[in-house]
Amino acid sequence: YRDQAFGYLRQAKSLSKTVSDPVLTIQESTSLAELHLLNNETAEAFSLSETGLDLAKSMGMRGEIWQILYLQGRILKQTGDYDRALKAVEESIT
């Protein structure tokens, strides 16, 4: 299931580049980050979340910003970086 899910998301990511849809790019980056987090691939998860966060901020998409910051808090918690995790979660609710 994991490999199949990654395959579908990577196909969607390629398609979004073709149509240049920033909202789709945010969703894909976040979804891929979630999958990487589930597999304890925290560096890749954080990198993908940063991509989504930068785009969401540039578009003023507050709901997505909140979700991504919360995701980053979960990623950072898993790495043991509790201070940065707390800061990300606090930022997500303010």
Secondary structure per residue as TSV (DSSP state, phi and psi in degrees):
chain	resnum	aa	ss	phi	psi
A	1	Y	-	360.0	-42.9
A	2	R	H	-57.8	-50.6
A	3	D	H	-62.9	-38.3
A	4	Q	H	-66.1	-42.9
A	5	A	H	-62.0	-44.6
A	6	F	H	-61.0	-41.9
A	7	G	H	-60.0	-46.1
A	8	Y	H	-64.3	-42.3
A	9	L	H	-67.6	-36.2
A	10	R	H	-67.9	-36.5
A	11	Q	H	-63.6	-42.8
A	12	A	H	-63.8	-37.8
A	13	K	H	-63.9	-41.7
A	14	S	H	-63.3	-41.2
A	15	L	H	-64.9	-40.2
A	16	S	H	-64.5	-32.0
A	17	K	H	-66.2	-34.7
A	18	T	H	-66.4	-41.7
A	19	V	H	-94.5	-5.0
A	20	S	T	52.5	52.9
A	21	D	-	-102.6	104.6
A	22	P	H	-64.5	-32.8
A	23	V	H	-65.3	-43.2
A	24	L	H	-64.1	-39.1
A	25	T	H	-62.0	-41.4
A	26	I	H	-61.1	-47.8
A	27	Q	H	-63.3	-42.0
A	28	E	H	-67.3	-44.2
A	29	S	H	-60.1	-42.8
A	30	T	H	-66.5	-43.4
A	31	S	H	-64.7	-43.5
A	32	L	H	-64.3	-38.3
A	33	A	H	-61.4	-42.2
A	34	E	H	-59.4	-44.8
A	35	L	H	-63.6	-42.5
A	36	H	H	-64.6	-38.4
A	37	L	H	-62.7	-43.1
A	38	L	H	-60.0	-27.5
A	39	N	T	-98.3	13.8
A	40	N	T	59.7	30.5
A	41	E	-	-100.3	71.2
A	42	T	H	-69.7	-34.0
A	43	A	H	-64.1	-45.5
A	44	E	H	-66.8	-40.2
A	45	A	H	-60.7	-44.8
A	46	F	H	-67.3	-41.1
A	47	S	H	-59.7	-45.8
A	48	L	H	-65.0	-38.3
A	49	S	H	-66.2	-35.2
A	50	E	H	-62.9	-41.1
A	51	T	H	-58.8	-48.8
A	52	G	H	-64.3	-40.9
A	53	L	H	-64.7	-44.6
A	54	D	H	-59.0	-44.0
A	55	L	H	-67.3	-43.5
A	56	A	H	-62.4	-40.6
A	57	K	H	-64.9	-41.5
A	58	S	H	-65.8	-23.6
A	59	M	H	-101.3	-2.0
A	60	G	T	67.3	34.0
A	61	M	-	-91.3	86.0
A	62	R	H	-60.5	-40.8
A	63	G	H	-60.4	-44.0
A	64	E	H	-68.8	-38.6
A	65	I	H	-58.9	-46.8
A	66	W	H	-58.4	-47.8
A	67	Q	H	-63.4	-40.9
A	68	I	H	-70.5	-40.2
A	69	L	H	-62.1	-40.0
A	70	Y	H	-64.2	-41.7
A	71	L	H	-60.1	-43.6
A	72	Q	H	-62.7	-36.7
A	73	G	H	-60.7	-41.7
A	74	R	H	-65.4	-40.7
A	75	I	H	-63.2	-48.9
A	76	L	H	-64.2	-36.3
A	77	K	H	-61.2	-42.4
A	78	Q	H	-65.1	-28.5
A	79	T	H	-82.2	-10.7
A	80	G	T	92.0	4.7
A	81	D	-	-89.5	74.9
A	82	Y	H	-67.8	-32.7
A	83	D	H	-65.4	-48.8
A	84	R	H	-67.9	-33.6
A	85	A	H	-62.3	-47.0
A	86	L	H	-62.0	-42.3
A	87	K	H	-62.0	-41.8
A	88	A	H	-64.8	-43.5
A	89	V	H	-66.5	-42.3
A	90	E	H	-60.9	-41.9
A	91	E	H	-64.5	-32.5
A	92	S	H	-69.0	-23.3
A	93	I	T	-104.7	3.8
A	94	T	-	-105.3	360.0
